Amino acid sequence: MRASKLPYRDFEYSIRRAEALARLDGYLEDLLYNEGKGTVRALFEIPNELMQSLGMDQIMRRIAEEMKRELEVQFQQKGREHYEKTAKEAIKRLRPRLLKAQRMLEDLGVVMDQILLEQALVAAVSAFEVYLKELAVSVTTLNPRIRKRFYPEINKAIDVTKLEEYGQDAERAQGEIVSNLIKLDTNSIKSIVDRLLDLENAFIDRKTEQKISRIFETRHLIIHRAGLTDPKFRKVTKSKGAIDTQIKLSGRFVLNSIKILKDIAQRIEKYINQPSSAHTS
């Protein structure tokens, strides 16, 4: 079975971006609600650990103690009123920046309210869909016997316009026709992948297929219904929530969804790259 490696390489890049979006939501949540203990604080601890390793932490403590003594002397000399006046002037100068920082925090709160997780899930599903379509183009273009399997659909759809779009590249045009058969539906994907690769069930088992159906339906709600549930979503997911209620995504669900899609793509690639004698008809 001949197939280009580009579809999977592009998929890996796109799915990595989706993972980054999902993790970014967790980083922001830690910064806003946990004082950055799991993110920024860990970064700040690196210099401290480095100084301790080099034996410089004692030097820094002595410097801090000397600065403290100097500040106490300055306070006694200049008096409380001087520092109160200085503090008021500093606050006045910093007020615009503090207001800007406040707006930034408010914006982060808005972004964290599902948006990053929603975009991560949409990006992951889109990457998976594009991977399957580009794989279909590649396999159909490079393998004459596969084109014969899709002869009815190709024969019905082929025309001069299609050929002209690809510089009269008939093989590529037929690959595009086959790729257009793929829909974000597990039954459709199973059927097309089986005909393309002789891989009977790309989703491994029924449980995984149900999870992928939920992922697809969640993506559909985000894009087409602003995240509001509909009857099909309730049926697929067996949800008991009321129709038109807002779905709530968790970072765990999104990251797990991304992993499932990655696992399926890796399974397909592994199957393609094994010896032809190992494929079943």
Secondary structure as UniProt FT lines:
FT   HELIX           6..33
FT   TURN            35..39
FT   HELIX           40..53
FT   TURN            54..55
FT   HELIX           57..112
FT   TURN            113..114
FT   HELIX           115..142
FT   HELIX           144..149
FT   HELIX           151..157
FT   HELIX           160..165
FT   TURN            166..168
FT   HELIX           170..179
FT   TURN            180..181
FT   HELIX           186..197
FT   TURN            202..203
FT   HELIX           206..224
FT   TURN            226..227
FT   HELIX           231..237
FT   TURN            243..244
FT   HELIX           251..273
FT   HELIX           276..278
//
